[in-house]
Amino acid sequence: MNLTEIQKYFSSSLVLFENNDIINQSLSKDTVDILYKIGLPNHNTFGGDYEFFGNVELLDGKYLKIGTKNTYINELFGLCIDIETQQIIGRTHYREGIRTYTINKNLKTYLEYIYIYTRFRKEVKIPQTLGEYHLHYEKYAQELKNRLMTIDKDDVNTDFWHSSIEEMESGVI
């Protein structure tokens, strides 16, 4: 799989970002190329619908907010790039304060994981081999984990992916 394949797959939902000094000065060349040339897909994963608007906002001088999500609960959320580490971070505002958690180690891996997850959810005809989801959710979780590990073995252990797969294994989602 390469970024061109991902770009073709998500073509109708990709959002390209506007040229911006913060992006140009703060992010790696690979990340800048994805934002300007490939784009990011509006998509649905665990917990909500993720949306990109093509512009950015700098939060706390450290997090470059690139997107948001519509959630089933009323919370403020920012999908961000940590400009110091280049990690993709979820940033959620609760009444108790702001919580940040790691999603992927960089934007390229994030895009690849979203691609694998979306294809897994929409295209794979797994019931014939794994059985009905509500009876075999552990198998589905393991299959998704195995597919994600082909991209990057470490990112399945980030806060977001690990907890999402763990919830899937226990039948919560």
N, C-alpha and C positions, 0 to 999 in steps of 0.2 A: 504494500500500500504506500502511496505517496500523496503529497498535498494536492497534486493535480486531480487524482482520483477522488479525493475528498471534496474538492471544489466542484467537480462535475456532479457528484452525488447530491450535494446540498445547494446546487446552483440557484434555485428559486428563493431560498431563504437566507442567502448570504448577505451580510451587511459589511460594506467597506467603510473604513474610517477616514475622516477628513485629515489632511495633512496638518500636523500640530507640533509646535516646538517642544512641548512636554514629551510627546511620544519620541520625537527625533533625538532629544537630548538624554532621555532616561532609559530607553529600552534597547535591547540587543538588536542587531541587524535582522536576525531570523524573526524575532517578534514583530519588528517594524514591517518586514515584508509580508507577514501573515495579515496584519491589520490593514495595510494599504493595497496589497495585490490579491490575496486570497479571500479575505473577509471571514467573519464569524457567523455561524448559522443560528438563527432563532430556533430553539429546540425545547423539548421537554425531557427532563430527567427526574430523578428522585426529588420530590419536594416542590416541583413547580415548573412553570414555563419561563425559560430564560430568553431575555430580549436584549438586543444590541441596537444602539441608536446612531452609531457612527461618529460619536464624539466622546470625549473623556472629561473626567473631573478628578483633580488631585485632592485626596482626603488625608488629613493629618500630615501632609508633606511626605508621605511614604507610600500610599496606596493610590494607584491610578485606576479609578472606577471606569470600567469599559462596558458594563451591562448591569442588568437588574433581573429580578424574577418576580412573577406574580405568584403568590403563594396562597395556600388555602387558609392561612391564618393571617391576621393583619400585622405584618412586620415589615420594617424597612430593610432592604437587602441590597448589597452591592457586590457584584462580581468584579474583582480587582486584580491588578498585577502589582505585586510588591516590587517597587522600583529598585530596591537594594538587592533582592535575591532572584527576581524574575519569576517567582512562584505565583501561581494562580491561587487567589485567596477568596474565600467567601467571608463577607463582613455583614453581620446581622445585628440590628438594633433591637434589643429587648428593653423592657422597663428597667431591668436591673443593670443595664449597660450594654456596651458593644462587645460582641464575641467575634473573634476571627478564627478561621480554620483553613487548613491547607486542602486544596482540591488537586492540583497537579504541580509538578516541579517547573513547568514552563508552558507557554502558550501552544507550542507545537504538540506536546504530549496531551494537553487538554483537548485540542482539536481532534487528535487521533482517538482518544478515549470516547469522546462524544460520537464520533463516527462509528466506532465498534458498538457502543451501547445502542445507538439508534438503529443500526442494521440488525443487531441482535433482537431488539424489541419488535421491529416492524417486518422483518423479512425471513427470519429463520423459522423453518417449519419443525420446531423441536417437539411438539406433542407426540409425533409419531415415534420418536426415539426416547424421550424422557418421561412421557406420560403427562397427564393433566397437571397444570401448574399447581392448583390448590392441594394436590396430593403429593407432589414431588418438588416443592419449591427449593429444597436443599440442592437437588441436582441442577436446577436452573441457576442458582447462585454460583455453584461451582463452575458451570459452563461459562457464565459471564466472566468470572474471575480468571479462568484459563485464557479466555480470549483477550482480556485486558493485559494479562501478563505477557502475551506475545509482543505487545508494544513496549511496555516498561514494567519490569517485575516489582520495582519499588513503589510506584505510585498507587498500586492496589492497596497499599498500607497507609495512605494518607488519611487524614481525619474524615474526609468526605466519602471516598470510595470504600474504605474499610467499614465504616459504620453503615453505609448503604447496603453493601453485600452481606454484612452481618444481619441486618434487619431482614433482608431477603431470605437468608438461611433459616431464620426463625419464623418465617411466614408472616411477618408484620406487614411487608409490602409485596 
